[in-house]
């Protein structure tokens, strides 16, 4: 077993900027402070992804009310071309990677024109063949969420991306559940490891559960990418704020993941440097259980095992039994043979 690679952590800003570049910049600052590797937004043209009367998802109705259509909501949340340029430049100055999920064909072209090297495919596009073909033809690195998909649909999407020109080694699949927030009983985290075995690609986890523990568990199971929604304030108005971490929680998640990476190690069982000094204190040696005269035969009646472990290893017990004492020994003295 080799030492686990550093997990690529994506702080998912999504649409939690509420359409404001200023809020988006503050979110970038929070992502930088958390230690995340990338901050991800969503790129879409409302007219291209939703019909004028398309209904909201149930979780969106819970968080934004039932009035208005999905299209109306998206219009308020979209970032234009200029906003993208400003945020990409801001990320560059702050030293964090800018990512965004394109939700339509025009948005793919926009992000490609802006020089993105990694494309994140959202769960809803995994059955969109022309979309997959266009992204695949760019021959970039791809991270694809698999929420709502079964094994057959994932297999078809992978084949479409590869046939269009993307190398399999450049594709990472994220296990995902698209309910916000995701009930723990619906996470099915072991599906992530099953995808790695089934498809032979890198895997990760896009987490929509409340709290930190599921993302941390995914890292322990081998996730190479973690994506987690965050917000400046869960009380803000918008569809995804309630299912997102606040900045301090995001920082705590990143710190916990980095600790887990250290804790996983390389899989070779051996004493660690920090515990080696405890061996003599915690282990035992063969000692006299009572005073023993020179020449007396060692037996189970006159020897025992006690701390510290600075003398004969108790695994030598039967090699000591039957030997004679070379000198007088007092109780608790280390046995010599």
Backbone bond lengths (Angstrom), bond angles and torsions (degrees), N, CA, C in turn:
res aa  C-N    CA-C-N  psi(-1)  N-CA   C-N-CA  omega(-1)  CA-C   N-CA-C  phi
1 X - - - 1.471 - - 1.523 109.34 -
2 X 1.321 116.91 135.20 1.458 120.65 178.50 1.514 110.80 -99.82
3 X 1.314 115.17 159.85 1.457 120.59 -179.80 1.525 109.69 -62.94
4 X 1.329 116.35 138.57 1.460 121.36 -178.17 1.527 111.58 -62.04
5 X 1.333 115.01 137.40 1.452 119.50 175.59 1.532 109.63 -69.20
6 X 1.307 115.88 155.95 1.452 120.91 176.16 1.526 109.70 -61.53
7 X 1.310 116.45 128.22 1.458 122.32 179.37 1.522 109.95 -71.20
8 X 1.321 116.35 133.37 1.461 121.49 176.80 1.526 107.74 -85.86
9 X 1.320 116.53 114.69 1.467 121.34 -173.68 1.525 109.85 -104.57
10 X 1.327 114.67 120.87 1.467 121.80 179.77 1.521 109.19 -105.43
11 X 1.321 116.20 118.00 1.464 121.60 173.38 1.525 106.95 -84.46
12 X 1.314 116.02 109.39 1.468 121.51 -174.08 1.527 110.59 -85.41
13 X 1.340 115.11 100.74 1.466 119.92 175.34 1.518 110.20 -75.89
14 X 1.340 116.34 -33.18 1.451 120.50 177.68 1.507 112.38 56.44
15 X 1.332 115.79 -124.06 1.470 121.61 176.56 1.523 111.27 -110.21
16 X 1.322 116.46 18.09 1.464 120.00 -178.18 1.528 113.28 -73.19
17 X 1.319 117.06 1.72 1.466 121.42 172.55 1.529 111.33 -81.57
18 X 1.352 115.40 -9.15 1.476 121.82 179.24 1.529 112.88 57.18
19 X 1.327 116.54 28.29 1.460 120.56 177.68 1.514 114.83 84.78
20 X 1.345 116.98 5.88 1.471 121.77 -176.75 1.521 110.71 -104.90
21 X 1.329 117.05 124.79 1.461 121.47 176.30 1.525 110.39 -64.94
22 X 1.313 117.24 -37.80 1.468 120.70 179.80 1.528 110.94 -62.00
23 X 1.346 117.11 -44.80 1.469 120.01 177.30 1.525 109.72 -64.91
24 X 1.339 116.51 -39.74 1.466 120.20 178.79 1.526 110.95 -59.92
25 X 1.325 117.57 -40.51 1.464 120.68 177.95 1.515 111.35 -65.36
26 X 1.328 116.70 -39.47 1.473 119.51 176.92 1.521 110.59 -64.62
27 X 1.316 116.77 -33.39 1.467 120.29 176.94 1.524 110.41 -69.13
28 X 1.316 117.23 -39.04 1.463 120.51 175.82 1.521 109.78 -60.10
29 X 1.324 117.36 -44.11 1.473 121.20 177.81 1.523 110.63 -58.66
30 X 1.335 116.52 -43.23 1.475 120.65 -179.47 1.521 110.45 -65.52
31 X 1.332 117.39 -39.06 1.462 120.84 178.77 1.522 110.79 -65.00
32 X 1.329 117.03 -40.19 1.468 121.39 177.23 1.525 110.06 -61.67
33 X 1.325 116.82 -46.60 1.468 120.42 -179.37 1.525 111.82 -63.33
34 X 1.317 116.96 -30.20 1.470 120.36 -178.42 1.519 112.33 -72.03
35 X 1.335 116.78 -22.92 1.464 120.50 -176.04 1.511 113.67 93.43
36 X 1.332 118.34 8.52 1.469 121.48 177.74 1.526 110.15 -64.25
37 X 1.323 115.62 155.84 1.461 121.04 -179.88 1.526 112.41 -84.12
38 X 1.320 116.62 -29.45 1.458 121.01 -176.31 1.517 109.93 -147.88
39 X 1.317 115.57 155.67 1.464 121.69 171.80 1.518 106.46 -121.21
40 X 1.332 115.94 132.51 1.461 119.78 -172.36 1.520 111.62 -119.35
41 X 1.323 114.75 136.72 1.456 121.66 177.18 1.525 108.99 -114.88
42 X 1.316 117.06 -172.07 1.456 122.75 177.26 1.528 108.76 -125.97
43 X 1.316 116.00 131.93 1.462 121.54 -178.74 1.522 109.00 -113.68
44 X 1.319 116.44 122.58 1.458 119.66 -178.91 1.523 111.02 -157.70
45 X 1.315 113.97 151.70 1.455 122.77 171.72 1.527 105.77 -105.68
46 X 1.323 119.03 109.15 1.469 120.31 -174.67 1.519 113.35 -49.11
47 X 1.323 117.27 -38.18 1.465 120.75 -178.52 1.529 112.41 -67.21
48 X 1.334 116.54 -21.56 1.459 120.97 -176.07 1.527 113.32 -92.43
49 X 1.335 117.87 -18.81 1.472 117.57 -173.03 1.521 114.25 -113.73
50 X 1.326 118.07 -14.99 1.460 118.26 -177.61 1.522 110.89 -142.76
51 X 1.331 115.21 138.82 1.458 119.71 172.77 1.526 108.94 -68.20
52 X 1.319 116.59 157.18 1.467 120.89 -175.63 1.528 112.40 -58.35
53 X 1.337 117.12 -30.93 1.465 120.17 -177.51 1.532 113.04 -108.60
54 X 1.362 117.09 17.87 1.471 120.19 179.18 1.525 110.09 -61.91
55 X 1.342 118.21 128.61 1.464 120.12 -178.08 1.529 111.84 -72.23
56 X 1.311 115.64 158.77 1.466 120.97 174.08 1.523 109.45 -76.96
57 X 1.322 115.61 157.38 1.460 120.42 170.43 1.523 108.73 -69.08
58 X 1.320 116.39 158.26 1.467 120.30 -177.84 1.520 111.54 -58.39
59 X 1.349 117.29 -41.45 1.461 118.96 -179.56 1.526 110.60 -66.89
60 X 1.355 116.59 -31.24 1.463 119.61 177.39 1.524 111.53 -70.01
61 X 1.326 116.85 -34.99 1.463 120.19 175.25 1.522 110.65 -65.45
62 X 1.340 115.38 -37.60 1.476 118.45 179.49 1.523 111.54 -65.95
63 X 1.330 116.83 -34.08 1.468 119.99 -173.82 1.520 114.21 -96.32
64 X 1.345 117.48 -22.53 1.469 119.45 -177.46 1.521 113.26 -123.45
65 X 1.342 117.03 -0.76 1.454 120.27 -178.41 1.515 111.26 90.84
66 X 1.316 115.96 163.29 1.464 121.02 -176.07 1.524 113.16 -87.47
67 X 1.320 116.99 -11.67 1.456 119.90 -179.15 1.536 110.86 -74.15
68 X 1.328 114.96 144.75 1.457 119.55 178.03 1.513 112.13 82.61
69 X 1.309 116.54 159.17 1.460 122.19 -179.26 1.524 110.77 -94.43
70 X 1.321 115.50 172.36 1.462 120.76 174.31 1.530 109.48 -61.83
71 X 1.331 116.47 -37.60 1.458 120.84 179.56 1.527 110.93 -60.15
72 X 1.328 117.10 -44.79 1.469 120.98 179.22 1.527 110.77 -60.34
73 X 1.313 115.56 -42.11 1.464 120.68 179.94 1.533 110.39 -64.15
74 X 1.323 116.56 -44.50 1.462 120.59 -178.52 1.529 112.01 -64.43
75 X 1.311 117.01 -35.65 1.472 120.87 178.65 1.526 110.71 -58.58
76 X 1.319 116.36 -36.42 1.474 120.63 -178.54 1.530 111.58 -76.07
77 X 1.320 117.15 -19.39 1.466 120.71 -172.18 1.531 114.08 -105.82
78 X 1.312 117.35 -9.57 1.468 120.55 -174.69 1.530 111.94 -71.91
79 X 1.337 115.57 144.25 1.466 123.11 173.88 1.521 108.53 -105.92
80 X 1.327 117.78 130.79 1.465 120.11 -178.45 1.536 110.96 -82.76
81 X 1.326 115.95 179.86 1.468 121.73 -176.42 1.522 111.44 -57.75
82 X 1.321 116.03 -44.37 1.460 120.56 -177.83 1.523 111.15 -63.16
83 X 1.336 116.46 -39.81 1.466 120.83 178.21 1.527 110.32 -61.50
84 X 1.321 116.41 -41.37 1.469 120.09 178.47 1.529 110.99 -60.58
85 X 1.320 116.35 -44.95 1.467 119.43 -179.89 1.530 110.71 -61.84
86 X 1.308 116.76 -42.43 1.467 120.82 179.83 1.521 110.90 -63.03
87 X 1.326 116.98 -42.66 1.470 120.13 -176.85 1.523 111.22 -72.95
88 X 1.319 117.80 -36.54 1.470 120.37 176.29 1.530 109.64 -62.97
89 X 1.317 117.17 -44.54 1.464 120.85 177.57 1.499 112.30 -63.24
90 X 1.334 116.38 -39.40 1.475 120.44 -179.39 1.530 110.38 -66.58
91 X 1.334 116.42 -42.32 1.467 119.79 176.94 1.523 111.02 -60.96
92 X 1.319 116.76 -41.54 1.460 120.74 179.45 1.524 110.94 -60.10
93 X 1.313 116.26 -43.66 1.474 119.90 179.92 1.523 111.65 -67.99
94 X 1.320 117.25 -29.65 1.467 121.59 -177.27 1.530 112.54 -89.94
95 X 1.332 117.26 -7.17 1.458 120.08 176.27 1.514 115.12 77.52
96 X 1.323 117.38 33.38 1.461 121.06 177.25 1.523 108.10 -131.43
97 X 1.321 116.89 146.13 1.462 120.98 -178.56 1.529 110.70 -72.40
98 X 1.320 115.78 139.31 1.466 122.35 174.11 1.517 108.07 -97.10
99 X 1.330 116.68 126.61 1.455 122.27 173.42 1.523 108.76 -127.44
100 X 1.315 115.84 156.86 1.456 119.72 173.40 1.518 109.23 -154.86
101 X 1.328 115.20 146.20 1.459 120.94 175.40 1.516 109.63 -93.60
102 X 1.330 118.53 118.93 1.467 119.74 174.38 1.529 109.69 -81.34
103 X 1.332 116.11 138.78 1.458 120.17 -177.39 1.528 112.87 -110.66
104 X 1.326 117.12 4.12 1.461 120.05 -179.95 1.528 108.44 -158.39
105 X 1.326 115.85 170.60 1.459 121.03 -175.01 1.525 112.74 -63.13
106 X 1.323 117.74 -42.28 1.459 120.18 179.77 1.525 111.06 -62.50
107 X 1.327 115.37 -36.84 1.466 119.08 -178.88 1.521 111.56 -69.17
108 X 1.335 116.89 -33.32 1.468 119.85 174.11 1.521 109.23 -59.21
109 X 1.338 115.70 -47.35 1.457 120.16 179.99 1.518 112.43 -62.64
110 X 1.325 116.84 -40.14 1.468 120.63 178.94 1.523 110.92 -60.95
111 X 1.334 116.83 -49.93 1.466 120.24 -177.08 1.525 111.38 -66.81
112 X 1.321 116.95 -36.89 1.464 119.68 177.43 1.532 110.10 -64.88
113 X 1.316 115.99 -41.15 1.458 120.41 178.42 1.509 113.37 -65.38
114 X 1.334 115.98 -26.48 1.460 120.87 178.67 1.531 112.29 -86.11
115 X 1.325 116.39 0.85 1.466 120.70 172.37 1.509 116.81 89.18
116 X 1.333 118.23 18.10 1.468 118.56 179.93 1.523 110.60 -64.69
117 X 1.321 115.45 136.01 1.458 121.06 -178.59 1.527 112.05 -98.39
118 X 1.342 116.24 -17.92 1.466 121.43 179.66 1.526 108.10 -124.54
119 X 1.320 116.01 131.29 1.460 120.31 178.27 1.530 109.62 -112.22
120 X 1.311 116.19 128.84 1.464 122.04 178.50 1.532 108.83 -102.52
121 X 1.319 115.82 117.89 1.466 121.30 179.08 1.524 108.81 -93.40
122 X 1.338 117.41 121.08 1.469 119.22 179.31 1.521 111.10 -75.60
123 X 1.328 115.80 160.15 1.459 121.63 -174.77 1.521 113.15 -55.78
124 X 1.310 117.11 -38.06 1.454 120.57 -175.10 1.509 115.02 -66.13
125 X 1.333 117.70 -15.56 1.473 121.10 -176.80 1.521 113.31 -100.20
126 X 1.328 117.64 5.80 1.466 120.06 -173.53 1.525 112.26 -68.95
127 X 1.343 117.77 -16.96 1.462 120.74 177.08 1.532 111.51 -108.96
128 X 1.321 117.11 13.18 1.475 121.99 -177.41 1.532 108.52 -96.20
129 X 1.326 116.32 89.62 1.462 121.15 -172.32 1.529 113.61 -58.25
130 X 1.352 120.81 -50.28 1.467 118.15 -179.79 1.515 113.18 -61.27
131 X 1.321 116.02 -35.13 1.469 121.61 176.81 1.532 109.63 -62.51
132 X 1.342 116.25 -49.28 1.468 120.90 -179.24 1.530 111.10 -61.82
133 X 1.304 116.16 -39.98 1.470 119.59 179.75 1.527 111.19 -64.06
134 X 1.325 116.54 -38.91 1.470 119.36 -179.28 1.516 111.00 -67.47
135 X 1.331 117.41 -45.60 1.468 119.67 178.78 1.525 109.76 -65.95
136 X 1.325 117.37 -43.18 1.459 120.41 -179.81 1.510 112.68 -59.48
137 X 1.334 116.74 -34.56 1.466 120.66 -178.11 1.527 112.40 -70.04
138 X 1.338 117.52 -15.50 1.466 120.61 -179.82 1.532 111.66 -76.93
139 X 1.339 115.98 -18.76 1.466 122.65 177.74 1.537 111.91 59.21
140 X 1.312 115.49 37.99 1.466 121.48 177.23 1.532 109.48 -97.78
141 X 1.322 116.80 175.61 1.455 120.52 169.89 1.526 108.27 -73.06
142 X 1.321 116.02 140.99 1.457 120.95 -175.39 1.527 109.83 -128.50
143 X 1.328 115.46 134.42 1.465 122.97 169.93 1.525 105.75 -116.44
144 X 1.332 116.71 120.93 1.462 119.62 -175.02 1.523 111.64 -121.37
145 X 1.330 116.65 121.01 1.460 121.25 174.73 1.521 109.49 -77.30
146 X 1.337 115.70 147.75 1.465 120.60 -172.58 1.520 112.32 -121.92
147 X 1.343 118.08 23.82 1.453 120.26 178.24 1.520 111.72 -58.78
148 X 1.312 116.67 141.90 1.474 125.09 177.92 1.520 112.86 72.45
149 X 1.329 118.44 -2.98 1.469 121.06 -174.44 1.524 111.75 -97.56
150 X 1.335 115.02 150.04 1.465 119.96 171.03 1.529 108.92 -103.30
151 X 1.318 115.55 177.52 1.462 120.83 -175.22 1.523 112.37 -58.88
152 X 1.322 116.93 -40.35 1.470 120.98 -179.06 1.527 110.55 -63.33
153 X 1.330 117.44 -43.08 1.463 120.85 -178.99 1.527 111.31 -66.86
154 X 1.333 116.22 -38.56 1.462 119.89 177.64 1.525 110.23 -64.40
155 X 1.323 116.31 -42.88 1.463 121.15 179.60 1.528 110.99 -60.39
156 X 1.333 116.73 -43.49 1.467 120.53 179.25 1.525 111.60 -64.31
157 X 1.342 116.38 -40.74 1.464 120.27 -179.91 1.524 110.86 -65.19
158 X 1.321 116.24 -43.72 1.471 119.91 178.26 1.526 111.20 -60.20
159 X 1.314 115.53 -45.27 1.469 119.22 -179.64 1.524 111.07 -62.26
160 X 1.341 116.65 -37.98 1.464 120.07 179.47 1.525 111.06 -65.31
161 X 1.333 116.99 -42.22 1.465 120.81 179.34 1.527 111.48 -65.37
162 X 1.321 115.88 -43.10 1.466 120.55 -178.33 1.529 110.99 -68.82
163 X 1.331 116.14 -42.74 1.464 119.99 179.11 1.527 111.14 -63.01
164 X 1.354 116.44 -31.52 1.463 120.36 -179.23 1.523 112.61 -76.37
165 X 1.357 116.79 -14.04 1.458 118.45 175.12 1.510 117.56 131.75
166 X 1.343 117.96 -6.00 1.464 120.36 -179.27 1.527 110.46 -85.46
167 X 1.326 116.53 132.16 1.466 120.72 178.24 1.527 109.73 -69.76
168 X 1.317 116.53 139.42 1.467 121.53 -178.87 1.522 111.46 -57.05
169 X 1.330 116.92 -36.38 1.458 121.18 -177.98 1.529 112.17 -64.83
170 X 1.332 116.51 -16.61 1.467 120.86 -178.70 1.527 113.31 -96.72
171 X 1.337 116.29 10.80 1.467 120.59 -178.75 1.520 110.11 -112.42
172 X 1.325 116.03 130.76 1.460 122.81 174.28 1.524 108.44 -118.73
173 X 1.327 116.43 130.71 1.462 121.57 177.12 1.525 110.07 -98.79
174 X 1.321 116.16 132.17 1.457 120.70 175.57 1.523 109.52 -106.01
175 X 1.319 116.13 121.28 1.455 119.15 169.20 1.521 107.26 -65.35
176 X 1.316 117.31 144.58 1.463 119.79 -172.48 1.518 109.68 -161.56
177 X 1.323 116.12 149.56 1.462 122.65 168.15 1.519 106.49 -125.09
178 X 1.324 117.62 129.98 1.461 120.54 -170.02 1.524 114.44 -90.43
179 X 1.321 117.92 5.68 1.466 118.71 174.81 1.535 109.00 -80.08
180 X 1.328 117.07 136.35 1.467 122.43 -177.89 1.528 109.46 -116.78
181 X 1.319 121.06 114.58 1.465 125.55 -12.77 1.528 111.10 -77.08
182 X 1.324 115.99 158.89 1.458 121.10 179.75 1.522 110.61 -81.37
183 X 1.341 118.48 126.87 1.471 119.62 173.72 1.533 109.64 -63.49
184 X 1.314 116.92 140.02 1.467 120.05 -177.02 1.526 112.03 -56.92
185 X 1.340 116.07 -35.85 1.464 118.47 -177.69 1.521 112.59 -70.05
186 X 1.328 117.39 -11.11 1.467 120.92 178.49 1.527 113.53 -101.48
187 X 1.317 117.72 1.13 1.474 120.49 -175.11 1.524 112.01 -66.72
188 X 1.334 117.28 -46.90 1.475 121.60 -179.77 1.525 111.25 53.13
189 X 1.317 115.94 53.94 1.461 121.28 -172.39 1.530 113.31 -62.05
190 X 1.320 116.90 -26.94 1.467 119.23 179.69 1.527 112.11 -66.85
191 X 1.330 117.07 -15.93 1.466 119.33 175.49 1.527 110.90 -62.39
192 X 1.328 116.77 -27.21 1.465 120.54 178.19 1.530 110.63 -62.58
193 X 1.314 116.36 -48.15 1.464 119.22 -179.81 1.530 110.94 -69.51
194 X 1.331 116.62 -31.07 1.464 119.77 177.00 1.531 110.24 -66.02
195 X 1.335 117.99 -37.64 1.467 120.81 177.83 1.522 111.02 -64.22
196 X 1.321 116.57 -39.50 1.471 119.45 179.79 1.522 110.25 -61.75
197 X 1.330 115.58 -43.64 1.461 120.53 -179.84 1.526 111.21 -68.52
198 X 1.334 116.01 -41.44 1.469 120.52 -175.91 1.526 112.65 -71.26
199 X 1.340 117.30 -42.16 1.462 119.98 -171.02 1.524 113.88 -106.29
200 X 1.320 118.44 -13.11 1.459 120.65 177.05 1.510 113.88 66.26
201 X 1.336 117.06 36.88 1.464 121.87 178.57 1.523 109.27 -125.38
202 X 1.324 115.41 169.85 1.451 119.68 172.77 1.528 109.42 -67.08
203 X 1.340 116.11 146.68 1.461 119.70 -179.68 1.524 110.58 -131.27
204 X 1.305 114.75 160.43 1.454 121.93 176.17 1.514 109.27 -156.58
205 X 1.326 115.64 -163.01 1.459 119.88 -173.92 1.515 110.12 -145.67
206 X 1.332 115.21 128.17 1.459 122.12 173.58 1.519 106.78 -102.10
207 X 1.324 116.40 113.41 1.456 121.65 -166.43 1.524 113.12 -102.20
208 X 1.334 115.57 125.90 1.462 121.13 175.76 1.527 111.99 -119.67
209 X 1.337 116.57 14.76 1.467 119.15 176.43 1.527 109.63 -79.17
210 X 1.335 116.90 158.01 1.467 118.43 172.28 1.535 109.37 -71.61
211 X 1.310 117.23 147.42 1.454 120.02 176.35 1.508 114.32 84.59
212 X 1.329 114.80 -169.32 1.464 122.12 -170.83 1.521 114.07 -111.05
213 X 1.338 116.93 -21.93 1.459 119.21 -162.93 1.521 114.33 -65.47
214 X 1.335 118.22 -33.90 1.463 118.92 -176.94 1.519 111.32 -68.79
215 X 1.320 117.14 -41.32 1.469 120.09 177.59 1.528 110.78 -62.99
216 X 1.322 116.48 -40.12 1.463 120.68 179.39 1.533 110.15 -65.85
217 X 1.334 116.21 -41.61 1.466 120.02 177.73 1.525 110.71 -62.80
218 X 1.326 117.33 -36.97 1.466 120.63 179.31 1.523 111.03 -61.77
219 X 1.327 116.71 -38.71 1.466 120.47 177.51 1.527 110.01 -63.90
220 X 1.335 116.64 -42.08 1.462 120.15 178.23 1.525 111.53 -62.45
221 X 1.330 116.82 -28.26 1.465 121.14 179.21 1.524 112.81 -86.77
222 X 1.330 116.88 -3.16 1.458 119.23 174.63 1.510 116.28 113.88
223 X 1.329 118.88 9.92 1.467 120.36 178.50 1.524 110.22 -59.01
224 X 1.323 115.69 132.51 1.464 120.80 178.28 1.526 112.00 -98.74
225 X 1.328 115.40 -14.93 1.466 122.33 176.00 1.522 108.08 -136.47
226 X 1.324 116.80 136.03 1.464 122.19 172.75 1.519 108.06 -125.09
227 X 1.321 115.07 131.47 1.461 121.37 176.65 1.524 107.58 -121.73
228 X 1.337 116.41 132.56 1.464 120.12 -177.79 1.520 110.22 -144.65
229 X 1.328 116.06 129.24 1.456 121.03 177.83 1.525 111.00 -66.54
230 X 1.334 115.74 141.57 1.461 119.30 172.82 1.520 109.47 -140.86
231 X 1.303 114.85 162.93 1.453 122.68 -178.80 1.524 108.83 -144.35
232 X 1.306 116.96 159.49 1.464 119.59 173.71 1.514 111.27 -72.78
233 X 1.350 116.09 -27.80 1.465 120.33 -176.31 1.528 108.31 -160.83
234 X 1.336 117.50 119.95 1.464 120.44 -179.49 1.527 112.67 -63.53
235 X 1.331 117.06 -16.99 1.452 120.77 -179.81 1.521 114.07 -82.39
236 X 1.340 117.87 -5.42 1.458 120.52 179.84 1.522 110.62 -67.96
237 X 1.335 115.78 155.13 1.456 120.65 178.12 1.525 109.68 -79.79
238 X 1.326 115.47 138.69 1.458 120.53 -179.27 1.512 110.46 149.04
239 X 1.339 118.28 162.47 1.459 121.54 -172.03 1.524 116.21 -70.69
240 X 1.348 118.18 -28.40 1.470 119.52 -169.68 1.527 115.21 -113.20
241 X 1.330 117.89 -3.38 1.461 119.86 -173.95 1.529 112.60 -59.83
242 X 1.315 116.72 -43.62 1.473 119.82 -173.97 1.521 112.87 -64.23
243 X 1.326 117.19 -27.25 1.473 121.07 -178.55 1.525 111.61 -97.56
244 X 1.326 117.19 20.46 1.463 121.62 -175.14 1.527 111.47 -117.08
245 X 1.336 115.66 155.92 1.456 121.09 173.33 1.520 110.05 -79.46
246 X 1.313 115.95 150.42 1.460 120.03 170.01 1.532 108.27 -89.14
247 X 1.343 118.17 164.91 1.476 120.16 -171.42 1.530 115.53 -52.02
248 X 1.316 118.42 -43.22 1.471 119.37 -179.51 1.519 111.09 -65.30
249 X 1.330 116.78 -35.28 1.464 120.48 178.60 1.529 110.67 -70.13
250 X 1.313 116.03 -38.97 1.467 119.90 176.75 1.528 110.23 -60.45
251 X 1.324 116.51 -45.17 1.474 120.77 179.05 1.528 110.37 -62.67
252 X 1.341 116.78 -38.29 1.470 120.57 178.88 1.525 110.64 -65.95
253 X 1.322 117.12 -38.11 1.464 120.50 178.16 1.523 111.19 -64.86
254 X 1.334 116.44 -45.99 1.461 120.09 179.54 1.530 110.27 -60.60
255 X 1.328 116.71 -45.13 1.472 120.67 179.82 1.523 110.89 -61.74
256 X 1.341 116.99 -41.38 1.467 120.47 -179.94 1.523 110.63 -65.36
257 X 1.321 117.58 -39.82 1.471 121.08 178.94 1.523 110.43 -64.28
258 X 1.321 117.13 -42.46 1.469 119.49 179.22 1.535 110.52 -64.23
259 X 1.337 117.56 -36.02 1.459 120.57 176.60 1.524 111.32 -66.71
260 X 1.341 116.48 -41.14 1.460 120.63 178.49 1.528 111.06 -62.98
261 X 1.323 117.03 -39.73 1.464 120.57 177.29 1.524 110.38 -57.99
262 X 1.337 116.29 -44.22 1.472 120.09 177.79 1.524 110.38 -64.54
263 X 1.335 115.99 -41.73 1.465 120.42 -174.67 1.528 112.61 -68.69
264 X 1.323 118.04 -28.75 1.461 120.51 -178.34 1.519 112.33 -67.11
265 X 1.328 117.96 -34.10 1.462 121.36 175.34 1.517 113.54 64.42
266 X 1.356 115.40 -151.33 1.460 120.12 -176.08 1.523 113.46 -112.53
267 X 1.329 117.55 1.48 1.455 121.36 175.88 1.514 115.30 84.77
268 X 1.335 119.03 -1.11 1.469 121.63 178.24 1.523 108.21 -89.61
269 X 1.338 117.50 122.17 1.461 121.34 -178.61 1.523 109.98 -80.63
270 X 1.318 115.36 115.16 1.457 122.12 177.74 1.527 107.80 -161.46
271 X 1.346 118.05 161.58 1.467 119.27 177.72 1.526 110.16 -64.04
272 X 1.316 116.25 137.25 1.460 120.07 177.60 1.523 109.70 -82.29
273 X 1.325 117.40 158.31 1.476 119.59 178.27 1.525 113.15 -56.04
274 X 1.333 117.02 -36.05 1.469 119.35 -175.61 1.520 112.63 -72.68
275 X 1.346 118.40 -24.14 1.462 119.70 -175.90 1.535 113.42 -100.89
276 X 1.326 117.41 -9.07 1.468 119.70 -176.74 1.528 111.64 -57.60
277 X 1.325 115.42 -38.32 1.466 118.16 -179.12 1.528 113.34 -67.38
278 X 1.334 117.68 -12.90 1.467 120.46 -178.95 1.523 112.99 -87.23
279 X 1.331 117.31 -9.90 1.461 119.54 -173.83 1.527 111.84 -61.17
280 X 1.320 115.83 -47.32 1.472 118.82 -177.83 1.518 111.85 -65.16
281 X 1.335 116.38 -32.56 1.462 120.69 -177.66 1.529 111.28 -76.89
282 X 1.329 117.53 -41.16 1.461 121.63 -172.18 1.527 113.66 -89.47
283 X 1.350 117.48 -26.47 1.456 119.79 -179.26 1.528 111.67 -90.22
284 X 1.311 115.05 171.71 1.469 120.16 -175.31 1.523 111.57 -117.87
285 X 1.317 114.48 163.35 1.463 123.03 175.10 1.521 108.49 -124.16
286 X 1.351 115.76 165.93 1.467 120.32 173.98 1.523 108.04 -82.41
287 X 1.335 116.16 124.03 1.468 121.31 -177.44 1.527 110.14 -132.15
288 X 1.324 114.83 166.30 1.469 120.07 175.95 1.520 109.31 -73.50
289 X 1.348 116.66 131.46 1.459 119.78 177.68 1.530 111.55 -86.59
290 X 1.332 115.61 -12.62 1.481 122.73 175.49 1.515 107.51 -155.43
291 X 1.314 118.07 175.50 1.462 120.34 175.65 1.532 109.82 -61.97
292 X 1.329 115.34 136.95 1.461 121.09 -178.16 1.532 108.25 -126.83
293 X 1.364 115.54 132.92 1.455 120.05 179.24 1.525 110.43 -84.58
294 X 1.351 114.63 152.99 1.455 120.32 175.45 1.521 109.34 -57.44
295 X 1.347 117.68 132.08 1.456 122.37 179.39 1.509 113.59 91.76
296 X 1.333 118.34 -11.95 1.463 121.17 179.43 1.529 109.26 -70.74
297 X 1.308 115.94 142.10 1.464 121.61 -178.91 1.532 109.56 -79.53
298 X 1.357 114.58 132.59 1.466 118.81 176.76 1.524 109.56 -71.33
299 X 1.334 115.38 133.84 1.467 121.24 179.84 1.530 108.59 -146.11
300 X 1.317 115.90 175.56 1.464 119.97 179.26 1.523 111.78 -68.70
301 X 1.351 116.81 -9.79 1.460 120.26 177.97 1.530 112.70 -87.44
302 X 1.339 117.82 -18.14 1.467 117.55 -176.01 1.538 114.41 -124.56
303 X 1.337 117.47 0.92 1.472 119.09 174.24 1.526 109.95 -128.46
304 X 1.337 115.77 158.39 1.469 122.44 178.27 1.531 108.20 -153.31
305 X 1.311 117.10 -173.82 1.470 120.89 176.55 1.523 109.27 -121.00
306 X 1.329 115.66 132.49 1.458 122.05 178.38 1.532 109.93 -147.26
307 X 1.316 115.25 160.27 1.465 121.36 171.73 1.522 109.55 -72.66
308 X 1.355 118.80 152.10 1.468 128.63 5.48 1.524 112.52 -86.49
309 X 1.311 115.81 170.58 1.453 120.84 -179.48 1.505 112.97 -92.37
310 X 1.315 117.71 48.69 1.462 121.81 -177.51 1.529 112.60 -102.31
311 X 1.338 116.10 -0.47 1.459 119.46 -179.27 1.509 112.02 -113.32
312 X 1.343 115.33 -144.16 1.463 120.08 -178.55 1.521 110.65 -67.48
313 X 1.323 115.80 134.32 1.458 123.33 177.64 1.533 109.15 -63.39
314 X 1.339 118.66 130.76 1.467 120.64 178.28 1.534 113.32 -58.73
315 X 1.335 118.23 -16.72 1.462 119.75 175.31 1.529 111.22 -67.15
316 X 1.361 117.58 -11.36 1.469 121.94 177.34 1.533 111.58 -94.02
317 X 1.319 116.61 12.96 1.471 123.15 -174.06 1.535 112.81 -47.53
318 X 1.337 116.62 -50.98 1.465 118.67 -174.42 1.520 113.06 -79.91
319 X 1.336 117.02 -9.11 1.458 119.91 172.25 1.525 110.45 -83.67
320 X 1.330 116.35 -21.25 1.466 121.30 178.19 1.525 111.14 -85.56
321 X 1.348 114.85 -39.44 1.459 119.62 -179.97 1.540 109.29 -56.31
322 X 1.339 116.57 129.57 1.466 121.93 178.74 1.511 114.07 95.30
323 X 1.363 117.24 -16.11 1.462 120.83 176.04 1.533 108.74 -78.47
324 X 1.354 115.98 161.34 1.467 120.66 -179.33 1.519 110.93 -104.06
325 X 1.316 115.50 145.35 1.465 121.10 178.15 1.522 109.32 -67.39
326 X 1.341 117.47 134.13 1.455 122.08 -179.09 1.518 111.86 -84.41
327 X 1.314 116.76 -14.09 1.469 121.62 179.67 1.518 108.73 -157.30
328 X 1.302 115.47 171.32 1.461 119.45 175.46 1.531 109.15 -67.81
329 X 1.319 116.16 138.45 1.466 122.04 179.63 1.515 110.31 -127.09
330 X 1.301 116.34 140.31 1.461 120.80 174.90 1.527 108.68 -94.09
331 X 1.306 116.69 160.30 1.479 122.32 177.56 1.529 109.36 -53.75
332 X 1.317 117.04 137.59 1.477 126.45 179.11 1.523 113.10 78.78
333 X 1.336 118.72 -2.34 1.462 118.35 175.59 1.520 110.24 -73.38
334 X 1.347 115.69 148.27 1.453 121.17 178.09 1.529 109.88 -68.02
335 X 1.342 114.42 137.28 1.441 119.63 179.07 1.527 110.21 -77.60
336 X 1.329 116.43 140.50 1.462 122.23 175.75 1.518 107.63 -122.71
337 X 1.347 116.17 139.54 1.471 119.14 176.81 1.524 108.81 -130.39
